Amino acid sequence: MNQEKNDILRAIAQPAATTSDFDLNPNGNHSAGELKSAGVLFPLIVRPDGVNLILTKRAAHLSNHPGQISFPGGKRENGDANIVFTALREAQEEIGLFPECVDVLGSLPTHDTITGFKITPTIGWIEGDWDAVADPSEVSEVFEVPFVHLMKLENFHLQTRAWKGVNRSYFSVPYGPYYIWGATAGILRGFCKQMGRL
């Protein structure tokens, strides 16, 4: 798996543009006020049959993005040393992934969401056994997607749906029963493009 890890390190060392929900929706209404800083972990785990990305399905009762597929993560708190700390803290709280299990490889460009967050993804590399322990107050399911599936640009689809009475365009990258879309798919597609420039 050293080749995959080296490819990722080379990809994130390249300059890359920030992304936004507004890239596809330039006339969309930005949330009022300053964007809230959020950190998510992009956790890649080495399995016997290859590298997988760990994702979560958010609990249905949450006020932000209920029931959606997302990276483990959340809003930066005042006591967080930096945004990487935020991502690692949230991953421990949400899925039981302790920071000492994660080799932080670097960060991806930020992604601004239509719901008022500036998300910074931190790429984490995980080796060894690990079993998810989901916090039911935040996460209804933890699952894995083969990294190779997410690194094929043809697996991403541009779609449109009505949101608050306005048509909104977004990317999706379905996998089995999981419908991965919105900011999560946008971040994944951005990194897919980075990896393709190697």
Backbone as a printed PyTorch tensor [residue, N CA C, xyz], in Angstrom:
tensor([[[  0.8080,  -1.2070,   0.0000],
         [  0.0000,   0.0000,   0.0000],
         [  0.8520,   1.2720,   0.0000]],

        [[  2.1820,   1.1110,   0.0300],
         [  3.0330,   2.2910,   0.0430],
         [  2.8520,   3.1370,  -1.2090]],

        [[  2.5500,   2.4910,  -2.3630],
         [  2.3710,   3.2430,  -3.6030],
         [  1.1730,   4.1820,  -3.5020]],

        [[  0.0470,   3.6600,  -2.9700],
         [ -1.1320,   4.5020,  -2.8120],
         [ -0.8460,   5.6780,  -1.8850]],

        [[ -0.1710,   5.3990,  -0.7950],
         [  0.1480,   6.4630,   0.1620],
         [  1.0530,   7.5060,  -0.4730]],

        [[  2.0540,   7.0510,  -1.2260],
         [  2.9610,   7.9900,  -1.8890],
         [  2.2370,   8.8240,  -2.9370]],

        [[  1.3120,   8.1910,  -3.6740],
         [  0.5330,   8.9270,  -4.6700],
         [ -0.2990,  10.0250,  -4.0110]],

        [[ -0.8830,   9.7020,  -2.8700],
         [ -1.7010,  10.6800,  -2.1420],
         [ -0.8290,  11.8340,  -1.6570]],

        [[  0.3260,  11.5250,  -1.1090],
         [  1.2320,  12.5710,  -0.6230],
         [  1.6600,  13.4930,  -1.7560]],

        [[  1.9520,  12.9150,  -2.9320],
         [  2.3370,  13.7410,  -4.0820],
         [  1.1690,  14.6060,  -4.5350]],

        [[ -0.0440,  14.0410,  -4.4970],
         [ -1.2220,  14.7870,  -4.9490],
         [ -1.5040,  15.9820,  -4.0480]],

        [[ -1.4450,  15.7860,  -2.7420],
         [ -1.7880,  16.8850,  -1.8390],
         [ -0.6700,  17.9340,  -1.7550]],

        [[  0.5150,  17.5900,  -2.2690],
         [  1.6080,  18.5650,  -2.3030],
         [  1.4300,  19.5450,  -3.4640]],

        [[  0.5270,  19.2290,  -4.4060],
         [  0.3070,  20.0950,  -5.5600],
         [ -0.6480,  21.2380,  -5.2040]],

        [[ -0.4510,  22.3880,  -5.8170],
         [ -1.4260,  23.4770,  -5.6140],
         [ -2.7920,  23.0490,  -6.1500]],

        [[ -3.8340,  23.3930,  -5.4250],
         [ -5.1890,  23.0540,  -5.8580],
         [ -6.1300,  24.1660,  -5.4180]],

        [[ -7.1570,  24.3780,  -6.2200],
         [ -8.1080,  25.4550,  -5.9390],
         [ -9.1020,  25.0370,  -4.8640]],

        [[ -9.5580,  26.0160,  -4.0960],
         [-10.6540,  25.7680,  -3.1630],
         [-11.9170,  25.4720,  -3.9690]],

        [[-12.8710,  24.7990,  -3.3350],
         [-14.1250,  24.4820,  -4.0000],
         [-15.2810,  25.0240,  -3.1690]],

        [[-16.4570,  25.0100,  -3.7740],
         [-17.6160,  25.6020,  -3.1130],
         [-18.8840,  25.0220,  -3.7190]],

        [[-19.9390,  24.9440,  -2.9120],
         [-21.2560,  24.6070,  -3.4450],
         [-21.6850,  25.6120,  -4.5040]],

        [[-21.1300,  26.8310,  -4.4520],
         [-21.5290,  27.8870,  -5.3690],
         [-20.8060,  27.7960,  -6.7100]],

        [[-19.8380,  26.8640,  -6.8500],
         [-19.1900,  26.6670,  -8.1440],
         [-20.2250,  26.2710,  -9.1930]],

        [[-21.1880,  25.4490,  -8.7790],
         [-22.2400,  25.0050,  -9.6870],
         [-23.5000,  25.8530,  -9.5660]],

        [[-23.5590,  26.7060,  -8.5470],
         [-24.7520,  27.5030,  -8.2720],
         [-24.3560,  28.9460,  -7.9880]],

        [[-23.8130,  29.6340,  -8.9910],
         [-23.2850,  30.9840,  -8.7420],
         [-24.3430,  31.9890,  -8.2960]],

        [[-25.6010,  31.7130,  -8.5760],
         [-26.6650,  32.6360,  -8.1800],
         [-27.3600,  32.2240,  -6.8910]],

        [[-26.8100,  31.2200,  -6.2170],
         [-27.4140,  30.7530,  -4.9750],
         [-27.2900,  31.7780,  -3.8650]],

        [[-28.1330,  31.6640,  -2.8640],
         [-28.1050,  32.5880,  -1.7340],
         [-27.1040,  32.1120,  -0.6940]],

        [[-26.0870,  32.9060,  -0.4660],
         [-25.1200,  32.5810,   0.5800],
         [-25.7830,  32.7460,   1.9430]],

        [[-25.3850,  31.8740,   2.8970],
         [-25.9120,  32.0150,   4.2480],
         [-25.4680,  33.3540,   4.8250]],

        [[-26.3190,  33.9580,   5.6050],
         [-26.0110,  35.2610,   6.1860],
         [-24.8380,  35.1390,   7.1570]],

        [[-23.9790,  36.1490,   7.1580],
         [-22.8820,  36.1870,   8.1160],
         [-21.6580,  35.4260,   7.6440]],

        [[-20.6480,  35.4120,   8.4970],
         [-19.3780,  34.7640,   8.1900],
         [-19.5350,  33.2440,   8.2150]],

        [[-18.8120,  32.5720,   7.3220],
         [-18.8630,  31.1170,   7.2860],
         [-18.2430,  30.5410,   8.5540]],

        [[-18.8520,  29.5110,   9.0900],
         [-18.3490,  28.8530,  10.2960],
         [-17.2830,  27.8330,   9.8930]],

        [[-16.1790,  27.8280,  10.6050],
         [-15.0700,  26.9180,  10.3050],
         [-15.3940,  25.5090,  10.7890]],

        [[-15.1890,  24.5290,   9.9200],
         [-15.4350,  23.1350,  10.2660],
         [-14.2790,  22.2740,   9.7590]],

        [[-13.9930,  21.2100,  10.4970],
         [-12.9460,  20.2790,  10.1080],
         [-13.5090,  18.8820,   9.9520]],

        [[-13.1440,  18.2210,   8.8560],
         [-13.5660,  16.8390,   8.6600],
         [-12.3370,  15.9740,   8.4180]],

        [[-12.4630,  14.7100,   8.7970],
         [-11.3860,  13.7540,   8.5420],
         [-11.7310,  12.9650,   7.2890]],

        [[-10.7570,  12.8630,   6.4080],
         [-10.8390,  12.0740,   5.1700],
         [-10.0710,  10.7930,   5.4870]],

        [[-10.7220,   9.8250,   6.1790],
         [ -9.9680,   8.6960,   6.7430],
         [ -9.8430,   7.5180,   5.7860]],

        [[ -8.6180,   7.2320,   5.3910],
         [ -8.3210,   6.1190,   4.4890],
         [ -7.7370,   4.9780,   5.3060]],

        [[ -8.3620,   3.8080,   5.2070],
         [ -7.9360,   2.6660,   6.0070],
         [ -7.4670,   1.5390,   5.1030]],

        [[ -6.3510,   0.9310,   5.4660],
         [ -5.7860,  -0.1670,   4.6910],
         [ -6.4750,  -1.4660,   5.1020]],

        [[ -7.1210,  -2.0970,   4.1360],
         [ -7.7850,  -3.3830,   4.3440],
         [ -7.0810,  -4.4400,   3.4990]],

        [[ -7.3000,  -5.7430,   3.7700],
         [ -6.6170,  -6.7890,   3.0050],
         [ -6.8250,  -6.7040,   1.4930]],

        [[ -7.9870,  -6.1940,   1.0750],
         [ -8.2750,  -6.1250,  -0.3560],
         [ -8.0800,  -4.7320,  -0.9440]],

        [[ -7.4800,  -3.8150,  -0.1990],
         [ -7.2080,  -2.4940,  -0.7310],
         [ -7.4840,  -1.3950,   0.2790]],

        [[ -7.4040,  -0.1500,  -0.1890],
         [ -7.6230,   1.0110,   0.6650],
         [ -9.0830,   1.4360,   0.5580]],

        [[ -9.7180,   1.6810,   1.7000],
         [-11.1070,   2.1390,   1.7490],
         [-11.1900,   3.5100,   2.4020]],

        [[-12.2280,   4.2590,   2.0280],
         [-12.5490,   5.5120,   2.6990],
         [-13.6790,   5.2590,   3.6810]],

        [[-13.5210,   5.7380,   4.9110],
         [-14.5490,   5.5950,   5.9430],
         [-15.4900,   6.8070,   5.8550]],

        [[-16.7820,   6.5310,   5.7500],
         [-17.7930,   7.5870,   5.7100],
         [-18.8840,   7.2910,   6.7290]],

        [[-19.6860,   8.3020,   7.0200],
         [-20.7740,   8.1340,   7.9820],
         [-22.0940,   8.5400,   7.3500]],

        [[-23.1600,   7.9960,   7.8970],
         [-24.4980,   8.4920,   7.5980],
         [-24.9620,   9.2310,   8.8350]],

        [[-25.2780,  10.5120,   8.6670],
         [-25.6270,  11.3490,   9.7980],
         [-26.9930,  10.9800,  10.3630]],

        [[-27.1310,  11.1310,  11.6600],
         [-28.3920,  10.8100,  12.3330],
         [-29.5200,  11.6920,  11.7850]],

        [[-30.7060,  11.1280,  11.7160],
         [-31.8420,  11.8050,  11.0930],
         [-32.3310,  13.0160,  11.8790]],

        [[-32.0210,  13.0860,  13.1810],
         [-32.5440,  14.1750,  13.9950],
         [-31.6490,  15.4120,  14.0200]],

        [[-30.4900,  15.3690,  13.3750],
         [-29.5650,  16.5020,  13.4340],
         [-30.1150,  17.7070,  12.6750]],

        [[-29.7550,  18.9040,  13.1400],
         [-30.2670,  20.1230,  12.4990],
         [-29.5480,  20.4300,  11.1930]],

        [[-28.2620,  20.0570,  11.0780],
         [-27.5000,  20.2860,   9.8600],
         [-27.2890,  18.9750,   9.1060]],

        [[-27.7480,  18.9340,   7.8650],
         [-27.5280,  17.7950,   6.9740],
         [-27.9890,  16.4570,   7.5560]],

        [[-29.2010,  16.3780,   8.0900],
         [-29.6800,  15.1090,   8.6660],
         [-29.7760,  14.0100,   7.6140]],

        [[-29.3290,  12.8040,   7.9770],
         [-29.4470,  11.6430,   7.1120],
         [-28.4970,  11.6120,   5.9320]],

        [[-27.6530,  12.6250,   5.7970],
         [-26.7550,  12.6690,   4.6390],
         [-25.4680,  11.8900,   4.9060]],

        [[-24.8100,  11.5210,   3.8100],
         [-23.5070,  10.8650,   3.8890],
         [-22.4450,  11.9420,   4.0650]],

        [[-21.5440,  11.7350,   5.0080],
         [-20.5270,  12.7560,   5.2500],
         [-19.2490,  12.1300,   5.7930]],

        [[-18.1990,  12.9380,   5.7800],
         [-16.9720,  12.5880,   6.4940],
         [-17.2310,  12.7840,   7.9870]],

        [[-16.5380,  12.0450,   8.8480],
         [-16.6040,  12.3950,  10.2650],
         [-16.0210,  13.7900,  10.4670]],

        [[-16.7080,  14.6120,  11.2320],
         [-16.2090,  15.9680,  11.4440],
         [-17.2850,  16.8800,  11.9690]],

        [[-16.9190,  18.1450,  12.1310],
         [-17.8830,  19.1000,  12.6580],
         [-17.2840,  20.4760,  12.8380]],

        [[-18.0180,  21.3110,  13.5090],
         [-17.6330,  22.7110,  13.6980],
         [-16.4320,  22.8280,  14.6370]],

        [[-15.5430,  23.7500,  14.3080],
         [-14.3930,  24.0110,  15.1730],
         [-14.8550,  24.6590,  16.4650]],

        [[-14.3550,  24.1570,  17.5860],
         [-14.6920,  24.7160,  18.8890],
         [-13.5780,  25.6320,  19.3750]],

        [[-13.9160,  26.5280,  20.2860],
         [-12.9460,  27.5220,  20.7570],
         [-11.6810,  26.8870,  21.3290]],

        [[-11.7990,  25.7340,  21.9620],
         [-10.6440,  25.0990,  22.5770],
         [ -9.7730,  24.2840,  21.6270]],

        [[-10.1840,  24.1650,  20.3680],
         [ -9.4150,  23.3710,  19.4050],
         [ -8.1400,  24.1070,  19.0140]],

        [[ -7.0100,  23.4060,  19.0680],
         [ -5.7250,  24.0280,  18.7600],
         [ -5.6500,  24.4710,  17.3000]],

        [[ -6.2280,  23.6850,  16.4160],
         [ -6.2330,  23.9920,  14.9760],
         [ -7.3030,  23.1370,  14.3140]],

        [[ -7.4540,  23.2780,  13.0180],
         [ -8.5320,  22.5770,  12.3190],
         [ -8.2610,  21.0810,  12.1960]],

        [[ -6.9900,  20.6840,  12.2080],
         [ -6.6600,  19.2550,  12.2070],
         [ -7.1090,  18.6300,  13.5250]],

        [[ -6.8770,  19.3370,  14.6010],
         [ -7.3450,  18.8740,  15.9100],
         [ -8.8550,  18.6870,  15.8890]],

        [[ -9.5700,  19.6440,  15.2690],
         [-11.0290,  19.5390,  15.1700],
         [-11.4230,  18.2430,  14.4770]],

        [[-10.7980,  17.9670,  13.3450],
         [-11.1410,  16.7650,  12.5730],
         [-10.8830,  15.4940,  13.3750]],

        [[ -9.7470,  15.4360,  14.0590],
         [ -9.4090,  14.2460,  14.8390],
         [-10.3270,  14.1020,  16.0560]],

        [[-10.6190,  15.2120,  16.7070],
         [-11.5280,  15.1740,  17.8650],
         [-12.9060,  14.6730,  17.4630]],

        [[-13.4200,  15.2150,  16.3740],
         [-14.7460,  14.8270,  15.9110],
         [-14.7840,  13.3580,  15.4850]],

        [[-13.7170,  12.8710,  14.8440],
         [-13.6800,  11.4690,  14.4310],
         [-13.6890,  10.5400,  15.6450]],

        [[-12.9860,  10.9390,  16.7010],
         [-13.0100,  10.1310,  17.9250],
         [-14.4060,  10.1390,  18.5330]],

        [[-15.0350,  11.3000,  18.5700],
         [-16.3610,  11.3990,  19.1770],
         [-17.4210,  10.6550,  18.3670]],

        [[-17.3540,  10.7690,  17.0420],
         [-18.4190,  10.2400,  16.1970],
         [-18.2920,   8.7570,  15.8890]],

        [[-17.0380,   8.2820,  15.6480],
         [-16.8850,   6.8950,  15.1950],
         [-15.8710,   6.0970,  16.0080]],

        [[-15.3660,   6.6700,  17.1090],
         [-14.4430,   5.9440,  17.9680],
         [-13.0600,   5.7400,  17.3870]],

        [[-12.6490,   6.6280,  16.4820],
         [-11.3220,   6.5440,  15.8710],
         [-10.3740,   7.4500,  16.6570]],

        [[ -9.4660,   6.8420,  17.4170],
         [ -8.5770,   7.6130,  18.2740],
         [ -7.4590,   8.2700,  17.4590]],

        [[ -7.0530,   9.4890,  17.8170],
         [ -6.0300,  10.2080,  17.0510],
         [ -4.7330,   9.4310,  16.8890]],

        [[ -4.3580,   8.6390,  17.8970],
         [ -3.0950,   7.9030,  17.7950],
         [ -3.1280,   6.8070,  16.7300]],

        [[ -4.3210,   6.4860,  16.2330],
         [ -4.4570,   5.4940,  15.1580],
         [ -4.2930,   6.1120,  13.7790]],

        [[ -4.2120,   7.4400,  13.7230],
         [ -4.2680,   8.1520,  12.4450],
         [ -2.9270,   8.8020,  12.1300]],

        [[ -2.3910,   8.4990,  10.9540],
         [ -1.2120,   9.1730,  10.4220],
         [ -1.7230,  10.3140,   9.5320]],

        [[ -1.5900,  11.5450,   9.9990],
         [ -2.0900,  12.6910,   9.2400],
         [ -1.1460,  12.9660,   8.0670]],

        [[ -1.6920,  12.8940,   6.8470],
         [ -0.8770,  13.0880,   5.6440],
         [ -0.8800,  14.5400,   5.1740]],

        [[ -1.9310,  15.2740,   5.5080],
         [ -2.0180,  16.6640,   5.0780],
         [ -3.4630,  17.0850,   4.9330]],

        [[ -3.6580,  18.2710,   4.3950],
         [ -5.0030,  18.8170,   4.2400],
         [ -5.3060,  19.1030,   2.7810]],

        [[ -6.6020,  19.1140,   2.4610],
         [ -7.0790,  19.4680,   1.1370],
         [ -7.5760,  20.9170,   1.1540]],

        [[ -7.7790,  21.5160,  -0.0160],
         [ -8.3310,  22.8730,  -0.0500],
         [ -9.7060,  22.9270,   0.6190]],

        [[-10.0490,  24.0800,   1.1310],
         [-11.3360,  24.2390,   1.8060],
         [-12.4970,  24.1510,   0.8100]],

        [[-13.6620,  23.8250,   1.3730],
         [-14.8990,  23.7690,   0.5830],
         [-15.9640,  24.5490,   1.3340]],

        [[-16.5510,  25.5580,   0.6740],
         [-17.6140,  26.3590,   1.2780],
         [-18.9670,  25.7490,   0.9510]],

        [[-19.8380,  25.6640,   1.9500],
         [-21.1500,  25.0580,   1.7270],
         [-22.2470,  26.1120,   1.6970]],

        [[-23.3170,  25.7670,   1.0360],
         [-24.4610,  26.6610,   0.9240],
         [-25.1520,  26.8590,   2.2740]],

        [[-24.8450,  25.9620,   3.2310],
         [-25.4400,  26.0540,   4.5670],
         [-24.5660,  26.8340,   5.5500]],

        [[-23.4690,  27.4360,   5.0630],
         [-22.7260,  28.3730,   5.8990],
         [-21.4850,  27.8530,   6.5860]],

        [[-20.8640,  26.7870,   6.0410],
         [-19.6450,  26.2590,   6.6430],
         [-18.4730,  26.3430,   5.6660]],

        [[-17.2780,  26.5940,   6.2070],
         [-16.0270,  26.4740,   5.4550],
         [-15.3360,  25.2160,   5.9700]],

        [[-15.3430,  24.1730,   5.1620],
         [-14.8560,  22.8610,   5.5760],
         [-13.4140,  22.6680,   5.1400]],

        [[-12.5560,  22.2500,   6.0870],
         [-11.1880,  21.8710,   5.7650],
         [-11.0430,  20.3640,   5.9660]],

        [[-10.8120,  19.6030,   4.8840],
         [-10.6120,  18.1570,   5.0300],
         [ -9.1490,  17.8210,   5.3670]],

        [[ -8.9710,  16.9630,   6.3570],
         [ -7.6630,  16.4510,   6.7430],
         [ -7.5740,  14.9870,   6.3360]],

        [[ -6.5620,  14.6430,   5.5600],
         [ -6.4180,  13.2510,   5.1250],
         [ -5.6740,  12.4640,   6.1940]],

        [[ -6.2980,  11.3840,   6.6570],
         [ -5.6910,  10.4990,   7.6420],
         [ -5.4970,   9.1040,   7.0730]],

        [[ -4.3700,   8.4830,   7.3690],
         [ -4.0260,   7.1460,   6.8930],
         [ -4.0510,   6.2020,   8.0910]],

        [[ -4.7850,   5.1090,   7.9780],
         [ -4.9850,   4.2000,   9.1020],
         [ -4.5380,   2.8030,   8.7200]],

        [[ -3.6560,   2.2390,   9.5140],
         [ -3.2290,   0.8530,   9.3250],
         [ -3.5210,   0.0870,  10.6050]],

        [[ -3.6850,  -1.2260,  10.4900],
         [ -3.9950,  -2.0330,  11.6620],
         [ -5.4930,  -2.1740,  11.8500]],

        [[ -5.8560,  -3.0380,  12.7730],
         [ -7.2710,  -3.3190,  13.0110],
         [ -7.9600,  -2.1270,  13.6720]],

        [[ -9.1740,  -1.8880,  13.2340],
         [ -9.9990,  -0.8460,  13.8500],
         [-11.4600,  -1.1600,  13.5450]],

        [[-12.2870,  -1.0730,  14.5580],
         [-13.7160,  -1.2890,  14.3890],
         [-14.4590,  -0.0370,  14.8260]],

        [[-15.4080,   0.3780,  14.0150],
         [-16.1510,   1.6070,  14.2890],
         [-17.0400,   1.4620,  15.5140]],

        [[-17.1090,   2.5330,  16.2960],
         [-18.0590,   2.6540,  17.3960],
         [-18.8060,   3.9630,  17.1780]],

        [[-19.9860,   3.8750,  16.5630],
         [-20.7310,   5.0750,  16.1980],
         [-21.4300,   5.6770,  17.4030]],

        [[-21.3670,   7.0060,  17.5040],
         [-22.1350,   7.7320,  18.5130],
         [-23.5440,   7.9320,  17.9570]],

        [[-24.5550,   7.2450,  18.5100],
         [-25.8950,   7.3140,  17.9260],
         [-26.5360,   8.6970,  17.9770]],

        [[-26.0010,   9.5790,  18.8100],
         [-26.5520,  10.9280,  18.8410],
         [-26.1640,  11.7410,  17.6050]],

        [[-25.1380,  11.2570,  16.8770],
         [-24.6720,  11.9830,  15.6950],
         [-24.6500,  11.1440,  14.4260]],

        [[-24.4220,   9.8350,  14.5840],
         [-24.1690,   8.9680,  13.4370],
         [-25.0930,   7.7540,  13.4860]],

        [[-25.7790,   7.4880,  12.3730],
         [-26.6450,   6.3030,  12.3280],
         [-25.9330,   5.0990,  11.7310]],

        [[-24.8560,   5.3420,  10.9540],
         [-24.1410,   4.2280,  10.3250],
         [-22.7430,   4.6670,   9.9330]],

        [[-21.7910,   3.7410,  10.0450],
         [-20.4300,   3.9330,   9.5530],
         [-20.1890,   2.8670,   8.4960]],

        [[-19.6610,   3.2600,   7.3500],
         [-19.4170,   2.2860,   6.2870],
         [-18.1490,   2.6750,   5.5240]],

        [[-17.7030,   1.7830,   4.6530],
         [-16.4860,   2.0060,   3.8880],
         [-16.7540,   1.8840,   2.3920]],

        [[-16.0380,   2.6840,   1.6240],
         [-16.1290,   2.6680,   0.1680],
         [-14.7210,   2.4480,  -0.3840]],

        [[-14.5420,   1.5420,  -1.3440],
         [-13.2090,   1.3720,  -1.9360],
         [-12.6920,   2.6950,  -2.5110]],

        [[-11.4890,   3.0550,  -2.1370],
         [-10.9000,   4.3120,  -2.5830],
         [-10.8300,   4.3740,  -4.1040]],

        [[-10.5780,   3.2340,  -4.7310],
         [-10.4550,   3.1920,  -6.1930],
         [-11.7580,   3.6230,  -6.8610]],

        [[-12.9020,   3.3160,  -6.2480],
         [-14.1970,   3.7220,  -6.8070],
         [-14.3290,   5.2420,  -6.8340]],

        [[-13.7890,   5.8910,  -5.8050],
         [-13.9170,   7.3390,  -5.6640],
         [-12.8800,   8.1090,  -6.4690]],

        [[-11.8950,   7.4130,  -7.0020],
         [-10.8440,   8.0560,  -7.7750],
         [-11.0350,   7.8630,  -9.2770]],

        [[-12.2670,   7.5240,  -9.6910],
         [-12.6060,   7.4340, -11.1140],
         [-13.5980,   8.5470, -11.4290]],

        [[-13.1590,   9.5090, -12.2170],
         [-13.9820,  10.6810, -12.4830],
         [-15.3150,  10.3080, -13.1270]],

        [[-15.3370,   9.2020, -13.8770],
         [-16.5770,   8.7960, -14.5460],
         [-17.6500,   8.3160, -13.5650]],

        [[-17.2930,   8.0550, -12.3200],
         [-18.2800,   7.6360, -11.3210],
         [-19.0500,   8.8140, -10.7130]],

        [[-18.6300,  10.0340, -11.0450],
         [-19.3030,  11.2260, -10.5330],
         [-20.3330,  11.7090, -11.5460]],

        [[-21.4900,  12.1480, -11.0340],
         [-22.5800,  12.5900, -11.8940],
         [-23.0470,  13.9740, -11.4620]],

        [[-23.3190,  14.8240, -12.4460],
         [-23.8800,  16.1450, -12.1780],
         [-25.3950,  16.0310, -12.1890]],

        [[-26.0310,  16.4630, -11.0950],
         [-27.4720,  16.3470, -10.9730],
         [-28.0700,  17.6540, -10.4590]],

        [[-29.3820,  17.7630, -10.5440],
         [-30.0900,  18.9680, -10.1030],
         [-31.3430,  18.5640,  -9.3440]],

        [[-31.6210,  19.2780,  -8.2710],
         [-32.8840,  19.0840,  -7.5440],
         [-33.3210,  20.4150,  -6.9350]],

        [[-34.5900,  20.4900,  -6.6260],
         [-35.1160,  21.7110,  -6.0150],
         [-34.7300,  21.7480,  -4.5410]],

        [[-34.2260,  22.8980,  -4.0890],
         [-33.8520,  23.1020,  -2.6910],
         [-34.3130,  24.4900,  -2.2860]],

        [[-35.2260,  24.5560,  -1.3270],
         [-35.8140,  25.8200,  -0.8840],
         [-36.4080,  26.5900,  -2.0580]],

        [[-37.0740,  25.8310,  -2.9410],
         [-37.7780,  26.4490,  -4.0630],
         [-36.9160,  26.8430,  -5.2450]],

        [[-35.6240,  26.5100,  -5.2010],
         [-34.7100,  26.8820,  -6.2840],
         [-33.9830,  25.6220,  -6.7580]],

        [[-33.8070,  25.4930,  -8.0640],
         [-33.0440,  24.3670,  -8.5800],
         [-31.5730,  24.5170,  -8.2080]],

        [[-31.0160,  23.4650,  -7.6430],
         [-29.6220,  23.4810,  -7.2040],
         [-28.8890,  22.3190,  -7.8530]],

        [[-27.7300,  22.5910,  -8.4540],
         [-26.9070,  21.5490,  -9.0730],
         [-25.8450,  21.0700,  -8.0950]],

        [[-25.4820,  19.8140,  -8.2010],
         [-24.5030,  19.2090,  -7.2870],
         [-23.9600,  17.9450,  -7.9180]],

        [[-22.8300,  17.4850,  -7.3870],
         [-22.2510,  16.2200,  -7.8230],
         [-22.7040,  15.1010,  -6.8920]],

        [[-22.7980,  13.9120,  -7.4650],
         [-23.0510,  12.7180,  -6.6570],
         [-22.0870,  11.6290,  -7.1170]],

        [[-21.8140,  10.6860,  -6.2070],
         [-20.9850,   9.5250,  -6.5330],
         [-21.5610,   8.3280,  -5.7750]],

        [[-22.6210,   7.7350,  -6.3270],
         [-23.2910,   6.6300,  -5.6340],
         [-22.3780,   5.4130,  -5.4780]],

        [[-22.6250,   4.6830,  -4.3960],
         [-21.9220,   3.4100,  -4.1750],
         [-22.8780,   2.4530,  -3.4850]],

        [[-23.2900,   1.3970,  -4.1970],
         [-24.2340,   0.4390,  -3.6180],
         [-25.4850,   1.1630,  -3.1470]],

        [[-25.8930,   0.9230,  -1.8830],
         [-27.1060,   1.5790,  -1.3840],
         [-26.8770,   3.0200,  -0.9210]],

        [[-25.6460,   3.5070,  -1.0330],
         [-25.3010,   4.8110,  -0.4700],
         [-25.2870,   5.8890,  -1.5520]],

        [[-26.0020,   6.9640,  -1.2870],
         [-26.0780,   8.0940,  -2.2080],
         [-25.2170,   9.2120,  -1.6410]],

        [[-24.0010,   9.3130,  -2.1520],
         [-23.0230,  10.3000,  -1.6830],
         [-23.1520,  11.5220,  -2.5870]],

        [[-23.4660,  12.6780,  -1.9990],
         [-23.7140,  13.8540,  -2.8290],
         [-23.3370,  15.1260,  -2.0820]],

        [[-23.5700,  16.2670,  -2.7430],
         [-23.3490,  17.5630,  -2.1150],
         [-21.8880,  17.8480,  -1.8140]],

        [[-21.6440,  18.4540,  -0.6520],
         [-20.2850,  18.8600,  -0.2850],
         [-19.3460,  17.6600,  -0.2160]],

        [[-19.8280,  16.5220,   0.2950],
         [-18.9770,  15.3370,   0.3980],
         [-18.5140,  14.8980,  -0.9830]],

        [[-19.4440,  14.8020,  -1.9180],
         [-19.0820,  14.4200,  -3.2850],
         [-18.2130,  15.4790,  -3.9430]],

        [[-18.4760,  16.7570,  -3.6510],
         [-17.6650,  17.8240,  -4.2170],
         [-16.2120,  17.7520,  -3.7650]],

        [[-16.0100,  17.4770,  -2.4810],
         [-14.6430,  17.3310,  -1.9520],
         [-13.9670,  16.1220,  -2.5750]],

        [[-14.7030,  15.0130,  -2.6640],
         [-14.1350,  13.7980,  -3.2600],
         [-13.7590,  14.0160,  -4.7220]],

        [[-14.6190,  14.6820,  -5.4530],
         [-14.3310,  14.9340,  -6.8680],
         [-13.1150,  15.8440,  -7.0290]],

        [[-13.0080,  16.8480,  -6.1650],
         [-11.8470,  17.7180,  -6.2210],
         [-10.5550,  16.9460,  -6.0030]],

        [[-10.5800,  16.0190,  -5.0360],
         [ -9.3650,  15.2410,  -4.7810],
         [ -9.1210,  14.2280,  -5.8950]],

        [[-10.1880,  13.6950,  -6.4780],
         [-10.0420,  12.8120,  -7.6290],
         [ -9.2950,  13.5180,  -8.7470]],

        [[ -9.6330,  14.7840,  -8.9840],
         [ -8.9560,  15.5610, -10.0190],
         [ -7.4900,  15.8050,  -9.6520]],

        [[ -7.2200,  16.0550,  -8.3590],
         [ -5.8360,  16.2050,  -7.9180],
         [ -5.0340,  14.9350,  -8.1860]],

        [[ -5.6110,  13.8030,  -7.8370],
         [ -4.9190,  12.5260,  -8.0390],
         [ -4.6780,  12.2600,  -9.5220]],

        [[ -5.6100,  12.7240, -10.3650],
         [ -5.4720,  12.5000, -11.8000],
         [ -4.3980,  13.3200, -12.4480]],

        [[ -3.8810,  14.3400, -11.7390],
         [ -2.8390,  15.1960, -12.3070],
         [ -1.4470,  14.6470, -12.0430]],

        [[ -1.3470,  13.4870, -11.4030],
         [ -0.0180,  12.9260, -11.1280],
         [  0.6890,  12.5490, -12.4180]]])
